[in-house]
Amino acid sequence: MGIWERVDELFLAENGVINNPNISDIVKKMSLEESAQFFIDEFRLTHTIDYVINRIEEIVSEQYANNIQLKPYVMEFLDWLDERNIPYCIATATYKNLAESALKRLGIFNRFKFILTCSDVGEGKTSPKVYLCSAERLGLLPCETAVFEDALHCMETTKSAGFYVVGIYDKTSANDWEDIKRICNKTIMSFKELIVD
């Protein structure tokens, strides 16, 4: 999440738009297409949506390919799920090629049943569509599916759609933590808390 906070400011700065420290709070609920259109409209950019998306991808792709790390105990938690034959997937607002590059570098890409993106379903995470489609592909109803999220707006979306919601602490959502604890079925500071006998 921290990378996405910085990339918005970097992209706008290279287009002459500065002093927008809260821009990520505005666009974090949008898909990449929606945020690209917002940047064009709000800041009167002459770029096409495709250009904005491609440039943001370029800025971010190096981070996904080289720097992003797993949250602590994710690998152990995936082992725990595998031992119990619990299927899992990724539903993300990130472009598939970015997510895949990080997952492949980290050695866990093939562990997931599939990756489904907001671009694949045509709606951002303020809509439950990416989650509902993911549950359907797993052969599950929302009430049978746990969603792990670290952003409040995603938790609100999934909770209202009938999913069991696990809120994961992330410093980018620290200001929302009290609301997260109120909304979610369960909250965790670390995946270690979920590895039980």
C-alpha positions in Angstrom: 0.0 0.0 0.0 2.8 2.4 0.8 4.1 2.1 -2.8 0.7 3.2 -4.2 0.6 6.2 -1.8 4.0 7.4 -3.2 3.3 6.6 -6.9 0.4 9.0 -7.1 2.5 11.9 -5.9 5.4 10.9 -8.1 3.3 10.7 -11.2 1.6 14.0 -10.6 4.9 15.7 -9.7 6.4 14.7 -13.0 3.4 16.3 -14.6 3.9 19.6 -12.8 1.2 19.0 -10.1 2.7 19.3 -6.6 1.6 19.7 -3.0 -1.0 16.9 -3.1 0.0 14.9 -0.1 -3.5 13.4 0.4 -4.2 12.5 -3.2 -3.9 8.8 -2.4 -6.7 9.0 0.1 -8.9 10.3 -2.7 -8.0 7.6 -5.3 -7.4 4.6 -3.1 -11.0 3.5 -3.6 -10.7 3.7 -7.4 -9.6 1.2 -9.9 -6.5 2.1 -11.9 -8.7 3.2 -14.8 -10.9 5.3 -12.6 -7.9 7.0 -10.9 -6.3 7.7 -14.3 -9.5 9.4 -15.5 -9.6 11.3 -12.2 -6.0 12.6 -12.7 -6.8 13.7 -16.3 -10.0 15.5 -15.3 -8.9 17.0 -12.0 -5.6 18.2 -13.1 -6.4 18.9 -16.7 -3.7 16.5 -18.0 -3.5 16.1 -21.8 -2.6 12.4 -21.5 -4.8 9.5 -22.5 -6.0 7.0 -19.8 -3.7 4.4 -21.3 -0.7 6.7 -21.0 -1.5 7.5 -17.3 -2.0 3.8 -16.5 1.2 2.7 -18.3 3.3 5.4 -16.7 2.0 4.5 -13.2 2.7 0.9 -14.0 6.3 1.8 -15.0 6.9 3.7 -11.8 5.5 0.9 -9.6 6.7 -2.1 -11.6 10.3 -1.8 -10.3 9.0 -1.9 -6.8 6.9 -5.0 -7.4 9.6 -6.7 -9.3 12.4 -5.9 -6.9 11.4 -4.6 -3.5 8.0 -5.6 -2.1 8.2 -8.2 0.6 5.6 -10.5 2.1 4.0 -9.6 5.4 5.5 -11.6 8.2 4.2 -15.2 8.5 2.4 -15.3 5.2 4.4 -18.3 4.0 3.6 -20.2 7.2 -0.1 -19.3 6.9 -0.2 -20.6 3.3 1.4 -23.8 4.6 -1.3 -24.0 7.2 -4.0 -23.6 4.6 -2.5 -26.2 2.4 -2.3 -28.7 5.2 -6.0 -28.4 5.6 -6.8 -28.3 1.9 -8.3 -24.9 2.1 -8.3 -23.2 -1.3 -7.2 -19.6 -1.7 -6.8 -16.9 -4.4 -5.9 -13.3 -4.8 -8.5 -10.6 -5.6 -6.6 -7.4 -6.3 -7.0 -3.8 -7.6 -3.4 -4.1 -8.8 -2.7 -5.0 -12.4 -2.2 -8.7 -12.9 1.3 -8.3 -14.3 2.5 -6.3 -11.3 1.0 -8.8 -8.8 2.5 -11.7 -10.8 6.0 -10.2 -10.9 6.1 -9.9 -7.1 4.5 -13.3 -6.4 6.9 -15.0 -8.7 10.0 -13.3 -7.2 8.7 -14.3 -3.7 8.2 -17.9 -4.8 4.5 -18.1 -4.1 2.8 -17.4 -7.4 1.9 -21.1 -8.1 0.4 -21.5 -4.7 -2.8 -19.5 -5.5 -5.7 -21.0 -7.4 -5.9 -17.8 -9.5 -5.5 -14.1 -9.5 -8.5 -12.0 -10.3 -8.2 -8.2 -10.7 -10.6 -5.4 -10.6 -9.7 -4.8 -14.3 -10.8 -8.3 -15.1 -14.3 -7.7 -13.6 -14.6 -4.1 -14.6 -15.2 -2.6 -11.2 -13.0 -1.3 -8.3 -13.1 -2.5 -4.7 -15.9 -0.2 -3.7 -18.0 -2.8 -5.5 -18.0 -6.4 -4.3 -17.8 -7.8 -7.8 -14.1 -8.9 -7.7 -14.8 -10.7 -4.4 -18.0 -12.3 -5.5 -16.5 -13.6 -8.7 -13.5 -14.9 -6.7 -15.7 -16.8 -4.3 -17.8 -18.2 -7.2 -14.6 -19.5 -8.9 -13.6 -21.1 -5.6 -17.0 -22.8 -5.5 -18.0 -20.9 -2.4 -20.8 -18.6 -1.2 -19.7 -15.3 0.4 -20.7 -16.5 3.9 -18.3 -19.5 3.4 -15.4 -17.2 2.3 -12.9 -15.3 4.5 -11.5 -12.1 2.9 -8.2 -10.8 4.2 -7.9 -7.0 3.7 -5.8 -4.2 5.0 -7.9 -1.2 3.6 -11.0 0.0 5.4 -13.1 0.7 2.3 -12.4 -2.9 1.1 -13.5 -4.3 4.4 -16.7 -2.2 4.3 -17.4 -3.6 0.8 -16.9 -7.2 1.7 -18.7 -7.1 5.0 -21.8 -5.6 3.3 -21.6 -8.4 0.7 -21.8 -11.1 3.4 -18.2 -12.2 3.6 -16.3 -13.1 6.8 -13.8 -10.3 7.0 -10.3 -10.4 8.5 -8.7 -7.0 9.0 -4.9 -7.1 8.7 -3.0 -4.3 10.4 -1.0 -2.1 8.0 0.6 1.2 8.9 -1.1 2.8 5.9 -4.4 2.1 7.6 -3.3 2.9 11.1 -5.7 5.9 11.4 -8.6 3.6 10.5 -7.8 0.8 13.0 -10.6 1.5 15.4 -13.2 1.5 12.6 -11.5 -1.7 11.2 -11.9 -3.4 14.5 -15.5 -2.4 14.6 -16.3 -3.6 11.1 -14.4 -6.9 10.8 -15.3 -10.3 12.1 -11.6 -10.6 13.2 -8.6 -8.4 13.2 -5.0 -9.4 13.4 -1.7 -7.6 13.8 0.2 -10.5 12.1 -0.6 -13.7 10.2 1.1 -15.6 13.0 -2.1 -15.2 15.0 -4.0 -17.4 12.5 -1.6 -20.3 12.6 -3.2 -22.6 15.2 -3.3 -26.4 15.8 
